[in-house]
Amino acid sequence: MIRIDRIWLSTEPLDMRAGPETCLARVVAVFGAAEAHQAYVFLNKRANRMKVLVHDGFGVWLAARRLHQGRFMPARAWQQHPLELTDEQLQALVVGLPWYQVGKEQAISLL
């Protein structure tokens, strides 16, 4: 498996037609650099599609996810940019739960 030490969520939407090179350029523009063993998560404007770019130390991996119903919970305007996520917050985000309410106990405390 790919080792991921840190997960970053962009608060700016990404055009989902973007390929690996465009996503990598966006990571460099938004985050300053694509660091090894870090994942970079982007959502589209409607928040029904997600792309994750992972730098594994040798190259990059690009994964995409699409929801047929519902939306991912995007970052709020009041949250810092870029935003670091925990593993538990990423798991909640991927299934459409309010990831920003996942606490230290790895439980959603408020809906």
Summary of the structure (lengths in Angstrom):
residues: 111
radius of gyration: 13.4
end to end distance: 32.7
largest distance: 40.1
contacts: 294
relative contact order: 0.20
helix: 21%
strand: 26%
